[in-house]
Amino acid sequence: MGKTIAEKIFAAHLRDRISDETMVLDIDVVLCHEITTPIAIMDLIEKGKDQVFDPSRIKAVIDHVSPPKDSKTATQAKILRDWARRHRIKDFFDIGANGVCHAIFPEKGFIRPGNTVIMGDSHTCTHGAFGAFAAGVGTTDLEVGIYKGVCSFRTPRTMKISLTGALPQGTTAKDVILAIIGRIGVNGATDRVIEFVGPVVDSMSMAARMTLCNMAIEAGGTCSICPPDRTTATYLWPFIQDQYASIDEAVADFAQWQADPDARYESEMTIDVSDLEPQVTFDYKPDQVKGVTEMAGTPVDQVYIGSCTNGRIEDLREAAVILKGRRIADSLRGIVVPATTEIYRQALAEGLLTTFLDSGFCVMNPSCGACLGMSAGVLAEGEVCASTTNRNFNGRMGKGGMVHLMSPLTAAATAVVGTIADPRPFLS
């Protein structure tokens, strides 16, 4: 019987089989940031096991509160910084060279097709865009991963989602994933791997695939995976050109991580996106989604463009198309957070930051910022934010605040109009 992508990755990394349902895998890459990793570090120190399995396969960044906002977050950053130095972790990205973990690690070429990746962060599923099995884990699993380079997982059960048709103007990968979550619900992929396939996925850039995979966790998914192809190889080419004679050779090699034609899936779903309109969440769960035409006119106090979901250069370019030559409404404030230092530099060189500033946006340094309600745009009680982030739980961006999730295009249109607005008229 053929295998899904996840089944192939599991078979290639199998260290031990605890039971029919539990496998121990060798881990290729352990990702770390200053919020969850210090807990694991301190526990390892307490147990007398302050070691790392391979410093070259551990990558670390300070990203959630950057620079620190208080003594507690400064201490967290210090623990991670000191640990990285102590263990000679070369790929450590401190303030000034940092960025949101799920943007900077792919940007550095650390994730490859067929990899196993763990991190103490739920949106680690983002890295499945490269054909990797990437999962967020708890502190104990992170500790074992850091110490021994292994992690246990349940035998993967995969749901296949085929995306057909063609995305209409004004709709993006963010609208696709919001529509999927709205359809299957926040528990629709619990303990499952989502394999995204079809012509829409094939035509997506790596940035769009990362956005698509990023929010699988909002449907409960352990991981989401896109088949690695020429787009993947082209993105990775600056990092793999010493390993392959040509991109064609890389594409041929990556094909080993595509599902077999007779792979068996737990469930399959086909969604035609041809008539999809821009999507917006309307309450406190990411599966509470409506078309933008139903949400148009909803008052907003703040527009936030950034995060590991939509803070990449492509996202800033899309928003800037609408903001160019326009001012944001006097009734709201706009905040934009380039996801990494490199993206900040690119946006500066392309004049995008000037466009944001001219329109009335506040431009922040790379960080997770307000996404998780820790800094750089936290809401006051009763305030409403139109946001390109990935989570809208009650209190996520500040106690008593409401977050409406949407694409950068819809966020930019909302900023100009002053209430939730359809971006399509701005693009015609």
C-alpha positions in Angstrom: 0.0 0.0 0.0 1.2 3.5 -0.8 2.2 6.1 1.8 1.2 9.6 2.5 3.9 12.2 2.9 3.8 12.0 6.7 4.0 8.2 6.6 7.1 8.4 4.4 8.7 10.9 6.8 7.8 8.7 9.8 9.3 5.6 8.1 12.5 7.4 7.3 13.0 8.7 10.9 11.8 5.8 12.9 14.0 5.3 16.0 11.6 3.0 18.0 8.0 1.9 18.0 6.5 2.1 21.4 3.2 0.6 20.3 1.1 0.4 17.2 0.0 4.0 18.0 3.2 5.6 19.2 6.5 6.0 17.3 9.8 7.6 18.4 11.3 9.6 15.6 14.8 11.1 15.1 14.4 14.9 14.8 16.3 16.8 12.2 15.7 20.3 13.5 14.7 21.7 17.0 13.5 25.3 16.9 13.6 27.5 20.0 12.4 30.9 21.2 12.5 32.8 24.4 9.0 32.1 25.6 8.8 28.3 25.9 12.5 27.1 25.7 13.7 28.8 28.9 11.4 26.5 30.9 12.9 23.5 29.2 16.4 24.8 29.7 15.9 25.5 33.4 14.4 22.0 33.9 17.3 20.3 32.1 19.7 22.3 34.4 17.8 21.2 37.5 18.1 17.6 36.4 21.8 17.9 35.7 21.3 17.4 32.0 22.3 20.8 30.6 23.3 19.3 27.2 22.2 19.6 23.6 22.1 16.6 21.2 23.6 18.6 18.3 24.1 22.4 18.3 24.1 22.5 14.5 20.6 21.2 14.4 19.2 23.6 17.1 18.1 27.0 15.9 17.0 29.8 18.3 15.6 33.3 18.2 14.3 36.0 20.5 11.0 37.0 18.8 7.9 37.1 21.0 8.8 40.2 23.0 11.6 41.9 21.2 13.1 44.0 22.7 11.9 42.9 26.2 9.1 45.0 27.7 9.9 44.2 31.4 12.2 42.4 33.7 10.5 39.0 33.3 10.7 39.0 29.5 14.3 40.3 29.7 15.2 37.4 32.0 13.6 34.9 29.5 15.7 36.3 26.7 18.8 36.2 28.9 18.3 32.5 29.7 18.0 31.6 26.0 20.9 33.9 25.0 23.2 32.4 27.7 22.2 28.9 26.8 22.9 29.4 23.1 26.3 30.8 23.9 27.1 28.0 26.4 26.3 25.3 23.9 27.8 27.1 20.9 24.5 27.2 19.0 25.6 29.1 15.9 22.2 29.8 14.5 20.9 32.0 17.3 19.2 35.3 16.3 19.3 38.0 18.8 17.7 41.4 18.7 18.8 43.4 15.7 19.1 40.2 13.5 16.0 38.5 14.6 12.4 37.9 13.4 9.3 35.9 14.0 10.4 32.2 14.3 8.2 30.8 11.6 9.4 33.5 9.2 13.1 33.7 9.9 13.8 29.9 10.1 12.5 29.3 6.6 14.1 32.5 5.4 17.5 31.1 6.5 16.8 27.8 4.6 16.8 25.7 7.7 13.8 23.6 6.7 14.0 20.9 4.0 11.5 18.4 2.5 11.3 15.3 4.5 12.6 16.9 7.7 11.2 16.3 11.1 10.9 19.5 13.1 9.7 20.3 16.6 9.3 23.5 18.6 7.5 24.6 21.7 5.2 26.8 19.6 1.8 25.7 18.2 2.3 27.3 14.8 5.3 25.2 14.0 3.0 23.5 11.5 4.0 26.5 9.2 7.1 24.6 8.2 5.0 21.9 6.6 4.9 24.2 3.6 8.3 22.7 2.7 7.1 19.1 2.7 8.4 18.6 6.3 6.7 17.1 9.3 6.7 20.0 11.7 4.8 20.0 15.0 4.5 22.1 18.1 5.3 20.2 21.3 5.1 20.6 25.0 7.9 21.4 27.4 8.8 17.7 28.2 9.0 16.7 24.5 11.0 19.9 23.8 13.4 18.9 26.6 13.9 15.4 25.2 14.3 16.8 21.7 17.0 19.2 22.9 18.8 16.6 24.9 18.5 13.5 22.7 17.2 14.6 19.3 14.1 12.4 19.4 10.4 12.9 20.0 7.4 10.5 20.2 4.3 11.0 18.0 1.2 9.1 17.3 1.1 7.2 14.1 0.0 9.8 11.6 -3.5 9.9 10.3 -3.8 12.1 7.3 -6.7 14.1 5.8 -6.2 15.2 2.2 -7.6 18.6 1.2 -7.5 19.2 -2.6 -7.8 22.9 -3.6 -9.1 23.3 -7.2 -10.1 26.2 -9.4 -8.3 29.5 -9.3 -8.2 32.2 -6.6 -10.3 35.2 -7.7 -8.7 38.7 -7.5 -8.6 40.0 -3.9 -8.5 36.6 -2.3 -5.4 35.0 -0.9 -4.0 31.9 0.9 -5.3 33.5 4.2 -8.8 33.5 2.8 -8.4 29.9 1.8 -7.3 28.7 5.2 -10.0 30.7 7.0 -12.6 29.2 4.7 -11.3 25.7 5.3 -11.3 26.2 9.1 -14.8 27.6 8.8 -15.9 24.5 7.0 -14.2 21.8 9.1 -14.3 23.6 12.5 -11.7 24.1 15.2 -11.6 20.4 16.0 -11.9 19.3 12.4 -8.3 18.1 12.1 -7.5 17.3 15.7 -4.7 14.8 16.0 -4.5 14.7 12.2 -2.0 15.7 9.5 -3.5 17.8 6.7 -2.0 17.3 3.3 -2.8 20.2 1.0 -2.7 19.3 -2.7 -4.2 20.4 -6.0 -3.6 23.1 -8.6 -4.2 26.0 -6.3 -1.5 24.8 -3.9 0.8 24.1 -6.9 0.4 27.7 -8.1 1.0 29.2 -4.6 4.3 30.8 -3.7 6.2 29.5 -0.6 5.0 32.5 1.4 1.4 31.6 0.5 2.0 27.9 1.4 3.4 29.0 4.7 0.3 31.1 5.4 -1.9 28.1 4.4 0.0 25.7 6.7 0.4 28.2 9.6 -3.2 28.0 10.6 -3.7 24.2 10.5 -3.4 24.2 14.2 -6.5 26.4 14.4 -8.4 23.4 13.1 -6.6 21.2 15.6 -4.1 19.7 13.1 -0.8 18.4 14.4 0.9 19.4 11.2 0.0 20.4 7.6 2.1 19.5 4.6 2.4 20.7 1.0 4.1 18.4 -1.5 7.6 19.7 -2.2 8.1 20.7 -5.9 9.9 23.1 -8.2 8.6 26.1 -6.2 10.1 24.6 -3.1 13.4 23.9 -4.8 13.6 27.3 -6.3 13.0 29.0 -2.9 15.6 26.8 -1.3 18.1 27.0 -4.1 20.5 29.6 -2.4 20.9 27.1 0.4 21.1 23.8 -1.5 23.0 24.6 -4.7 26.1 22.9 -3.3 24.1 19.7 -2.9 22.5 19.4 -6.4 23.8 20.0 -9.9 20.6 21.8 -10.9 17.2 22.7 -9.6 15.8 19.9 -11.8 17.9 17.5 -9.8 16.6 18.9 -6.5 13.1 18.7 -7.8 13.6 15.0 -8.7 15.1 14.3 -5.2 12.2 16.1 -3.4 9.7 13.9 -5.3 10.5 11.1 -2.8 8.5 13.1 -0.3 5.4 13.2 -2.3 2.5 10.9 -1.5 2.1 7.7 -3.5 -0.8 7.6 -5.9 -2.4 4.7 -3.9 -1.8 6.3 -0.5 -4.6 5.8 1.9 -6.1 8.8 3.6 -8.4 8.9 6.6 -10.6 11.4 4.8 -10.5 13.4 1.6 -12.1 16.7 0.7 -12.1 18.8 -2.5 -12.7 22.6 -2.3 -13.2 24.7 -5.5 -11.9 28.2 -4.6 -13.1 29.9 -7.8 -16.0 31.7 -6.1 -14.3 32.4 -2.8 -14.6 35.9 -1.5 -12.3 37.5 1.1 -12.9 35.9 4.5 -13.2 37.5 8.0 -13.8 36.0 11.4 -16.7 37.4 13.5 -16.3 36.1 17.0 -13.8 34.5 19.3 -13.0 31.3 17.4 -11.1 31.0 14.1 -13.9 28.8 12.6 -16.4 31.6 13.0 -15.9 32.9 9.5 -18.0 35.0 7.1 -17.5 36.5 3.7 -16.3 40.1 3.9 -19.5 41.4 2.3 -21.4 40.2 5.4 -18.8 41.8 7.7 -18.4 45.1 5.9 -19.1 48.2 8.0 -18.0 46.6 11.3 -16.3 49.3 13.4 -12.6 48.8 14.1 -10.2 50.6 16.4 -6.9 49.2 15.2 -5.5 47.5 12.1 -2.6 45.2 12.6 -0.5 43.8 9.8 2.2 41.3 10.7 2.8 37.9 12.5 4.1 34.6 11.3 0.9 34.2 9.3 1.1 37.5 7.2 4.1 39.5 8.0 6.2 38.5 5.0 7.4 40.8 2.2 4.6 39.5 -0.1 2.0 40.5 2.5 3.5 44.0 2.9 3.5 44.4 -0.8 -0.1 43.4 -1.1 -1.2 45.9 1.6 0.9 48.6 0.2 -0.9 48.4 -3.2 -4.0 49.5 -1.5 -2.4 52.0 0.9 -0.3 53.7 -1.8 -1.5 57.3 -2.1 -4.2 56.9 0.6 -4.5 57.8 4.3 -5.9 55.5 6.9 -9.2 56.6 8.5 -8.9 59.1 11.4 -11.0 56.8 13.5 -8.4 54.0 13.8 -4.7 53.4 14.2 -2.6 51.2 12.0 0.4 49.1 13.0 2.6 47.1 10.7 5.3 44.7 11.9 7.7 43.2 9.3 8.2 39.6 10.3 12.0 39.6 10.1 14.9 42.0 9.9 15.5 41.0 6.3 11.9 41.6 5.4 12.2 45.0 7.2 15.3 45.8 5.1 13.5 44.7 1.9 10.4 46.7 2.7 12.6 49.7 3.3 14.5 49.3 0.0 11.2 48.9 -2.0 9.7 52.0 -0.4 6.9 50.0 1.3 7.7 51.4 4.7 7.4 54.9 3.3 4.0 54.0 1.9 2.9 52.7 5.3 4.3 55.8 7.1 2.7 58.1 4.6 -0.7 56.4 5.0 -0.5 56.9 8.8 0.7 53.5 9.9 3.1 53.0 12.8 6.0 50.8 11.7 7.4 48.5 14.4 10.5 46.4 14.6 10.4 42.6 13.8 8.6 40.7 16.6 5.5 38.6 17.3 4.3 41.9 18.8 0.6 42.2 19.6 -0.4 38.8 18.1 -0.3 37.1 21.4 -1.1 40.2 23.5 2.4 40.8 24.9 3.6 44.0 23.3 3.5 46.4 20.3 -0.2 47.0 19.9 -2.1 45.3 22.8 -5.8 46.3 22.8 -7.7 48.1 25.5 -10.9 46.5 26.9 -13.7 46.8 24.4 -11.4 47.6 21.5 -11.7 45.9 18.1 -8.7 45.0 15.9 -8.7 44.0 12.2 -5.7 41.7 12.1 -3.7 39.5 9.8 -2.6 37.3 12.7 -3.8 33.7 13.3 -5.7 33.5 16.5 -8.8 35.4 17.8 -9.5 33.8 21.1 -11.1 36.1 23.7 -8.3 38.2 25.2 -5.6 37.0 22.7 -4.5 40.5 21.8 -5.5 42.1 25.1 -8.1 41.5 27.8 -11.5 42.4 26.6 -10.4 43.0 23.0 -12.0 41.5 19.8 -9.8 40.4 16.9 -11.2 39.9 13.4 -8.8 37.7 11.3 -8.4 38.6 7.7 -5.8 38.9 4.9 -3.4 41.8 4.4 -5.5 43.0 1.5 -8.7 43.2 3.6 -6.8 44.7 6.5 -5.4 47.5 4.3 -8.8 48.2 2.8 -10.3 48.3 6.3 -7.6 50.8 7.4 -8.5 53.1 4.6 -12.3 52.9 5.0 -12.3 52.8 8.8 -14.6 49.8 9.1 -14.2 46.3 7.8 -14.1 46.6 4.1 -13.9 44.6 0.9 -10.5 45.0 -0.8 -11.7 44.1 -4.2 -13.0 47.5 -5.2 -9.5 48.9 -4.5 -7.9 46.4 -6.9 -10.2 46.9 -9.9 
